[in-house]
Structure formats: C-alpha cells, structure tokens
C-alpha cells in the first residue's frame, strides 16, 4: 500500500522555511538518493567495512576520533587492504580528538599507502585555533556511497547500546548524488589543511539511486548565524504534529529554547531523549537551566537508561529526519566543523520513528520536580560553571 501523499500546505511548512538556505553553498539539496538506516554501531561498522572492501577507486574518511583499539585496528586493516588493491585512500583525523592515539597507528597507515592528514595540528603560532575541532564522522567510497552519523572509530561506538562500555549511536548509508557533495567537502577540507594532491579527482558525479530528497548541511565556525543551529530551529518551526529529538549534549542557547517553546504553544508534541549518564557530566549539570522552562511548558524529557547515549537525531512529523555529527550545543553551533544530513522520505521517517519508540521504551520520563531537586552545592556549581557552556 502506497504511503499517503503529503498535502501541499504541509510540505510548505516542512520545507518552505528552508528556502532562504538555498543561496548558501553550505546547505545543498539533492534528489533521487537512497538512504539506509544503520540503527546501531553493530550495524554500522560491518556495513562500512564491507563497502570499503568493495571500493574500486577512492576512499575518503574523516573522523574526530580514531582509536587504536580493536575497532580502530579493523578500520586500519580495511584502509590498508584497499590501498594494497590500488584504491586511493585518504584519511583526515582531528589532531586534538586523536591526541591519545599512538602516532605509530598513523605511521603504519602511511607506510601502507594511506594518506593521513591531521586537522588543526597544534602550533604555538596559532594557539587560538586549538579551540576548533573537525567533529565530522563520515566515509565517502568511490564518490557515490557515503556513511555518516554520530559514530567515531572506537570500541565504545561499535556495539548495540547495551552497556556503558558500548554506547547507543546511530548512522546511515547514503547512495546517490548527495555523496558527491560529501566528496567535494572532503576535498575542500583536505586542501585547506595543506594536504597534497586532490582526493578522488578522477571520480565522476554519482547517478540517481532512489527516491529520497537529501540536504547536506556543512557546519563551520566564524558564522554570525550558525547554519547548524538555524537548521534545527527551522526544523522545529516547520513541525505541525510532533518533534522528537535524541541528543547526548543539550546546551542549545536561548534561541533554540524559544523555538521549542513556540512549537509547544502551537500544539506540537515535543519529546527529547537525553542520556541518564553522560561521558561529559558537566554538560548534564549545565543543561538543567535550559530544561526547566521546556519541561514547565510541557516538553516531554526522557533519560535513556542502561548505556551512554551518543546519537544525534531529530524527527519532524515522522517524515523529515536530521542526522549527523552535530549536537545541540554551543560547540557544534559555533566552534566545530560538522556534517548533518536532512532526509525527506516517508519510509525512512517511519524507520526513524520505530527507532525513537524503541528508545522511548528504554528511557525514563523526568518530572519537573525530580529534575529541579538539586542540593545547594549543585546549584552553586551550576552558577559557577555556567559561563563555560559556550566552550563545551
């Protein structure tokens, strides 16, 4: 049975608000893509490694964190094997995110023919740049297939979200014209960071693969009106029935809070799933100030139990999905290089709704009374540390 067609009015509410982004070279829309949800790290990495094994021309990988653990070694082996087959292999890794990864890890890759490039390598002549991060997580294969989401390369991202050692995360596979834009952005970063040659220069534009409309959102610093933040706000502003959010870090600033409050006032059901235990505990403390007015207005806030939540997903009206590397916090808005993807596809939206429902069943709803129950010491620390929220 064919899914019901959306009315023109509803489609305008969802996507008409993005019209002013069309002029931006960092928000590019593509038709006729195929997207496949990879709902866990346990699904993401086997699919990624298989696609890397099938690569024939080029692999371009860009990650904030690459660890030298079991998952990192499997990733390195896949890169080395591709290079041995004659595939052009290039890797960008964030120098700060990989600070504790042994240099020998990257040296072995380079010795095997993998071109490795650290992003924003520390230098005393430009210390102010050390605050910026390449927070992207993506791999582009043969210029036509891409994997992206919230997953870094490490064992904690590789499981099924079933313990505090295996975090809950989400990724996807993309085939089609939008993968060519991700390839272009990789080249842009490679050249800006002084990498030699042009990765995937001989690749041709990928052919249409499916029915999904996709917008690639390229977030970067130095913006008075950050594109990532504006995209989140426009998504919420376009909601007519429901807005469902999964995020590990919630320091959104007053503008995003106001957008959520306006949605509730319009009658939109707003639900958020946050971690019950965070790998950055100070963020949980500072997020309380933003959650108080939202919960008082009727936003449903849940805490995911049993694992550390690291997924970054927004679902609007069970149709429009935002997924990628960006968190709802100041750092993702103002200081990180991020990649998000917006998918307009009814089938994909229903898959994401099923995922959200599964996570909801594993979460505990927070009440305003319980949430605001804090000791005087905790309230003092919140006040003392509040200025740090812009840097977390």
C-alpha positions in Angstrom: 0.0 0.0 0.0 1.4 3.4 -1.0 2.0 5.9 1.8 -0.4 8.8 1.9 0.8 11.8 0.0 1.5 14.9 1.9 -0.6 18.0 1.3 1.0 21.0 -0.4 0.4 23.0 2.8 2.2 20.5 5.0 5.1 20.2 2.6 5.4 24.0 2.6 5.5 24.0 6.4 8.2 21.4 6.4 10.5 22.7 3.7 9.4 26.2 2.7 11.1 27.5 5.7 14.4 26.3 4.4 14.1 28.4 1.2 16.5 31.1 2.4 19.2 28.5 2.8 19.1 27.7 -0.9 21.5 30.5 -1.6 24.0 29.1 0.9 26.8 26.9 -0.6 26.8 25.0 2.7 23.2 23.8 2.5 22.8 21.9 -0.8 19.8 19.8 -1.8 19.9 16.7 -3.9 17.1 14.5 -5.3 17.0 10.7 -6.1 19.1 9.3 -3.3 18.9 6.0 -1.5 19.3 6.0 2.3 19.5 3.0 4.6 19.3 3.4 8.4 22.1 1.7 10.4 20.4 1.9 13.8 23.4 0.7 15.9 27.2 0.7 15.8 26.9 -3.1 15.5 25.1 -2.5 12.2 27.2 0.5 11.0 30.7 -0.9 11.2 30.1 -4.3 9.4 28.3 -2.4 6.6 31.1 0.2 6.4 33.9 -2.4 6.3 32.1 -4.4 3.6 31.7 -1.3 1.4 35.4 -0.4 1.9 36.3 -3.9 0.8 34.2 -3.4 -2.3 35.8 0.0 -3.1 37.4 0.3 -6.6 38.6 3.9 -6.9 38.8 6.0 -3.8 38.0 6.0 0.0 37.9 9.4 1.8 37.4 9.1 5.6 37.1 11.9 8.1 36.7 11.4 11.8 37.0 13.3 15.0 38.3 10.4 17.0 40.2 7.3 15.6 41.3 4.9 18.4 43.9 2.2 18.2 41.6 -0.4 19.9 40.0 -3.4 18.2 37.6 -1.4 16.1 40.4 1.0 15.2 42.6 -1.8 14.1 39.8 -3.3 11.9 39.3 0.1 10.4 43.1 0.4 9.7 43.2 -3.0 8.2 40.3 -2.1 5.8 42.2 1.0 4.8 45.5 -0.8 4.2 43.8 -3.6 2.2 42.1 -1.0 0.0 45.4 0.8 -0.6 47.1 -2.5 -1.5 44.4 -3.1 -4.2 45.3 0.2 -5.8 42.4 2.2 -4.3 43.3 5.9 -3.5 42.8 6.1 0.3 42.8 9.4 2.3 42.1 10.0 6.0 41.6 13.2 7.9 41.6 13.0 11.7 41.3 15.7 14.3 44.6 16.3 16.0 43.0 17.0 19.4 40.4 14.3 19.2 43.2 11.8 18.4 45.6 13.2 21.0 46.0 9.9 22.8 46.1 7.7 19.7 49.7 6.5 19.2 51.5 8.2 16.3 52.6 4.7 15.2 49.0 4.0 14.2 49.0 6.6 11.5 52.6 5.9 10.6 51.7 2.3 9.7 48.8 3.6 7.6 51.1 5.9 5.7 53.6 3.2 5.2 50.9 1.1 3.6 50.0 3.9 1.2 47.2 5.6 3.1 47.5 9.4 3.0 46.9 10.7 6.6 46.2 14.3 7.4 45.8 15.7 10.9 43.2 18.5 11.2 44.3 21.7 13.0 47.6 20.3 14.2 48.7 22.1 17.4 51.1 25.0 16.7 52.3 27.6 19.2 52.0 30.3 16.5 48.2 29.9 16.3 47.0 28.7 19.7 43.6 30.4 19.2 42.9 27.7 16.6 43.1 24.9 19.1 39.6 25.6 20.2 38.2 24.5 16.8 37.6 20.8 16.0 36.8 18.7 13.0 33.9 16.9 14.6 32.7 15.2 11.4 32.3 11.5 11.1 32.0 10.3 7.5 33.4 8.0 4.9 32.9 8.5 1.1 33.5 5.5 -1.1 34.1 5.8 -4.9 32.4 9.2 -4.7 29.0 7.5 -4.8 28.4 5.9 -1.4 28.7 7.6 2.0 28.5 6.5 5.6 27.9 9.1 8.3 26.3 9.7 11.7 27.5 10.2 15.2 30.0 7.3 15.4 33.7 7.7 15.8 36.2 4.9 15.3 36.4 3.1 18.6 35.1 0.1 20.5 32.5 2.1 22.6 30.7 3.0 19.3 30.8 -0.5 17.9 28.1 -2.2 19.9 24.3 -2.2 20.3 23.9 0.3 23.1 23.5 -2.5 25.6 26.0 -1.4 28.3 28.1 1.6 29.4 31.0 0.1 27.5 29.0 0.0 24.3 27.3 3.3 23.6 24.0 4.0 21.8 24.6 5.6 18.5 23.0 5.8 15.0 24.4 6.0 11.4 23.2 5.7 7.9 24.4 4.7 4.4 23.7 7.1 1.5 24.0 6.2 -2.2 23.4 8.8 -4.9 24.1 12.4 -5.9 24.4 13.7 -2.3 27.5 11.5 -1.8 29.2 13.7 -4.4 28.7 16.7 -2.3 30.3 15.0 0.7 33.2 14.1 -1.5 33.6 17.8 -2.5 33.5 18.9 1.1 36.2 16.3 2.0 38.4 17.7 -0.8 37.8 21.2 0.4 39.0 20.4 4.0 41.9 18.4 2.6 43.2 21.3 0.6 42.5 23.9 3.4 44.6 21.8 5.7 47.5 21.6 3.3 47.0 18.0 2.0 48.9 17.2 -1.2 47.0 16.3 -4.3 43.2 16.2 -4.8 41.5 13.2 -3.3 39.2 11.5 -5.7 39.9 13.9 -8.5 39.0 11.4 -11.3 35.6 10.5 -9.8 32.5 11.2 -11.9 29.2 12.5 -10.5 27.2 9.7 -8.9 24.0 8.6 -10.6 20.5 8.7 -9.1 19.9 5.8 -6.8 16.5 6.2 -5.1 13.6 8.4 -4.1 14.9 10.3 -1.0 15.5 14.1 -1.1 18.6 15.0 0.9 20.1 18.2 2.1 23.7 18.3 3.2 24.4 20.8 5.9 28.0 21.8 6.2 28.5 23.5 9.6 31.6 25.5 10.3 32.8 28.3 12.7 33.0 32.0 12.0 29.3 32.5 11.4 27.2 35.2 13.0 24.1 33.0 12.3 25.4 29.4 12.6 23.9 27.2 9.9 23.6 24.1 12.1 21.6 26.0 14.8 19.4 27.7 12.2 18.6 24.3 10.6 17.5 22.9 14.0 15.3 26.0 14.6 13.7 25.8 11.1 13.0 22.1 11.6 11.1 22.8 14.8 9.4 25.8 13.3 8.1 23.6 10.4 6.6 20.9 12.7 2.9 20.6 12.6 2.3 17.5 14.8 5.5 16.3 16.6 9.2 17.0 17.0 11.3 14.2 18.5 14.9 14.7 19.5 17.7 12.4 20.6 20.9 14.2 21.7 23.7 13.4 24.1 24.6 17.0 25.0 22.0 19.7 25.4 23.3 23.3 25.8 21.2 24.8 23.0 21.2 28.5 23.9 18.1 30.7 24.3 17.1 30.8 20.6 16.7 27.1 20.2 14.8 27.0 23.5 12.4 29.7 22.2 11.8 27.7 19.1 10.9 24.7 21.1 8.6 26.7 23.4 6.8 28.2 20.3 6.3 24.7 18.9 4.6 23.6 22.2 2.4 26.7 22.1 1.3 25.7 18.6 0.2 22.3 19.9 3.2 20.4 18.6 4.2 17.4 20.8 7.9 17.8 21.6 9.8 14.9 23.1 13.5 14.7 23.9 15.7 11.7 24.9 18.9 12.6 26.8 21.4 10.3 28.5 20.9 9.2 32.0 24.7 9.1 32.5 27.0 11.2 30.3 30.6 10.9 29.3 30.8 14.7 30.0 29.0 15.1 33.3 29.4 18.8 33.5 27.1 19.1 30.4 24.3 17.4 32.3 24.6 19.8 35.2 24.6 22.9 32.9 21.7 21.6 30.8 19.3 21.9 33.8 18.8 25.6 33.3 17.7 25.1 29.7 15.4 22.1 30.5 13.5 23.8 33.3 11.4 26.2 31.1 10.9 23.5 28.5 9.6 20.9 31.0 7.4 23.6 32.6 5.8 24.3 29.2 5.1 20.7 28.5 8.1 19.3 26.7 8.5 15.6 27.5 12.1 14.9 28.6 13.3 11.3 29.0 16.6 9.8 30.2 17.9 6.8 28.3 18.8 4.0 30.7 21.5 1.3 30.6 24.1 2.9 28.4 25.7 6.2 27.3 23.6 7.9 24.6 25.7 9.4 21.8 23.2 9.5 18.9 22.2 12.9 17.4 18.8 12.7 15.7 15.7 14.9 15.1 12.5 13.6 13.6 9.8 16.1 12.4 6.2 14.8 11.8 7.5 11.3 11.1 8.8 12.5 7.7 11.8 14.8 8.0 14.9 13.4 9.6 18.1 15.3 10.7 21.0 13.1 11.5 24.8 13.6 11.7 27.6 14.7 13.9 26.2 17.9 15.4 25.0 18.1 19.0 22.5 20.7 20.3 25.2 22.7 22.0 27.3 25.8 21.5 30.4 23.9 20.4 28.6 22.3 17.4 26.9 25.6 16.6 30.0 27.9 16.8 33.3 26.0 17.1 33.1 22.7 15.3 33.2 21.6 11.7 30.2 19.4 11.4 28.2 17.4 8.8 24.5 16.9 9.1 22.1 15.3 6.6 18.4 16.1 6.3 16.4 13.2 4.7 12.9 13.8 3.3 11.5 10.4 2.8 8.4 8.8 4.2 9.8 5.3 4.5 13.0 6.5 6.2 10.9 8.7 8.6 8.9 5.7 9.7 12.0 3.7 10.3 13.3 6.5 12.5 10.0 6.7 14.3 10.3 3.0 15.1 13.8 3.6 16.4 12.6 6.5 18.6 9.8 4.4 20.0 12.3 1.7 20.9 14.5 4.2 22.7 11.5 5.7 24.5 10.7 2.2 25.9 14.2 2.1 27.3 14.0 5.6 28.8 12.6 7.1 32.0 10.5 10.2 31.8 11.8 13.0 34.0 9.4 15.2 36.1 10.0 18.8 36.7 10.0 18.2 40.4 12.6 15.5 40.2 14.7 17.4 37.7 14.9 20.5 39.8 15.7 18.6 43.0 19.3 19.8 43.5 21.5 20.3 46.5 22.7 23.8 47.3 26.2 22.7 46.2 24.9 21.5 42.9 23.1 24.9 42.3 26.2 26.8 43.2 28.3 24.7 40.8 25.7 25.3 38.1 26.0 29.1 38.6 29.8 29.0 38.8 30.3 26.9 35.7 27.5 28.5 33.5 30.0 30.7 31.6 31.8 27.5 30.4 28.7 26.3 28.4 29.9 28.2 25.4 33.1 26.2 25.2 31.7 22.7 25.9 
